[in-house]
Amino acid sequence: MLTLVGMSHKSAPLDLRERACFAENAVPDALARLLASTTVSEAMILATCNRVEILCRTADGGVAAPAVTAFLARERGIELPVLERHLYVREGLHAARHLYAVACGLDSMILGEPQILGQVKRAYAVARGCGATGVVLDRLLQHGIAAAKRVRTATGISRHAVSIAYAAATLARTIFDDLSGRSALVLGAGKMTELAARHLVSQGVRDLVVTNRTYSRALQLAEALGGTSVAWDTFGEELARVDIVVTGTAAAHPVVTRAQVREAVRARRGRPLFIVDIAVPRDVEPAVGELDGVYLYDVDDLQGAVDAAMDERRRAAEEAWRMLDVEVVAFDRWRQSVDLGPTIAALSGRLHALGEDELRRFARRLAGLSPEQQAVVRDLARSLIQKVLHTPIVSLKSAAVRGEASARAALYREIFGLDDPRPDAEGSGTGPTHAIQGGKDD
Amino acid sequence: MARALLAVALAVHLVGIALAAVGELRHREAVARAGALALAAAWLLELATLTAIGLAASAFPLRTGPEYLLVLGWFVLTLHLALWYRSRVRAAALVLPPVAALMVLAGFLLADPPSRTSPLTTQGWFVFHTSIATAGVAALAVSFAMSLLFLVKERALKTKRSLRVLTALPTLEALDRIGFQALLYGFPLLTLGIATGMVYSATVHDHIWIWGAKEIFPVIAWAVFAGLLWARFARGVRGRRSAILAIAGFAFALLTFVGMVR
């Protein structure tokens, strides 16, 4: 059975998450200890700044949660009662569903954030690399990672920008073809302007001009961002040249006036100008936004874009959950087909045992035949049994594809008396190979 | 036969429009592709219709106003498909296929009985004039579509409301650039179309100019486009004002058909 034991920003405070977290290079040893000390046969540890989760599987269907919780307490030196208060446990398909949701960013602090998928991939690679995963976790993770990619693309849950600085850069990208090689003017050298400017640089803006009332600060920021600095009273000339303006000074009154920008617009010959004003009180006269070809966004406008983006993400999340449920059902069908292994093995064992019995019963009457002829009779019996087995097994596997494997398997067990305590029903020892084949077939 | 074929083509065309719109607006790549495929099928069917008409009449299907509209719609769809496959400006799917469909639909509904066609219209010179003019107007339709999208996008940027519109449409720069490029192709063709029309009129009717919608509106459209080009090159006018002029010019160019189908 699948079990997931974990804590996240939703269930545990930061100091506890810090204590429970595993460093990536410590994960392989921890996994080895987990597999050695419990009944767990496959496991993976996902440890990020917002969550610590142990996903595992017990081959015998036993309950793993208490043992895994105890392991985590022991491993990270946390008192068991404290740990238990902040842990959640998901079992069976709920564990699969939780993993899928995490990979899609549906359980993240910022809904839909994309980093988590990479972290899940990394955690899986580490677990796989040290041999801690097997048939079921491999399938679950590979299927889950692919499903998360599909869900993200189809729903657009990660599409829109959800921070002010990022929203500014995103808006710039809806105006200009390509930000690389664009020029930007930065007015003011505070934290917020720096952050916004950094986003622009990360999007490819190369020609960055910084100015500030205190020139030394402008010089510092320009150096930090790889741009140049100009004297405060000359920025009017830059307005006619640059594509993007970011302002965030501490001035009490607007420092960029309509008259100034109007003059610049005339010299720009129709090139669009994008102005981001993140100062409060505002640096740019609101009337500047009415000028032709000038797109002025203040803090509230950007916040509005961020809020709208969050709304979009919440809507996308509803659709993402629906898609996930379909993916979980697909995984469940695969899992059911794996569970058929023992039934198929028992069925085959039972019929072949019957064949052996009959051959023994007729042994004396076959004694007159030559050894070659006896071998032919044995082959005939085996071949007949194989033929008889074929249709029921195919039918069972196709039932698994429809998600009806359990009921069908129960029916077979009843019809063929597979659960009867008879020595000839002991064919299930060969289960796992059948199990894997059963999985690959669908 | 041609009419039935055209009806099928229009139906496929409409399906393509719906799929393409859903695909673009809801960011469904598969749906957008299905839409493009349906539009390509409509393009083939419309081409087949034009061929059938041409074969039946043993002439280019450019004899009457409605035929002219069919060819124009088909040309616009051609340019749209080329644009769709070659550039990132996929949002044109929201404008160009519907414009093309309206033209084809108008041609379908207004279809003249063949008896009204003049034998003169099968002459090579006339065919040259109409093909050039049609290609020109089709290129101007692309300019129109880009300008319309530009205005929608610029409005969304100014009012700061619709995030969906902002991300669904291409960048302002791309819309402005492609609209202008289309104008650079369309304007010379329109000029040539008007000039050949005048020469044709002079040789057949013995006068260069008559005061009809067919003659007046193309010239007004030409004047608007000429003004727009002058403003762009000499005054650096771009963006919104350029877009409005391109839309106005295209509207005048379309009014030409009032004079052709009455």
Interface residues (C-beta under 8 A of the other chain):
Chain A: T153 A154 G156 R159 H160 L171 R173 T174 I175 F176 D177 R268 R269 G270 R271 P272 G289 D292 G293 Y295 Y297 D301 G304 A305 A308 A309 E312
Chain B: H27 R28 E29 K153 L157 K158 K160 L163 R164 L166 T167 L169 T171 L172 E173 A174 R177 R232 R235 G236 V237 R238 G239 R240 R241 S242
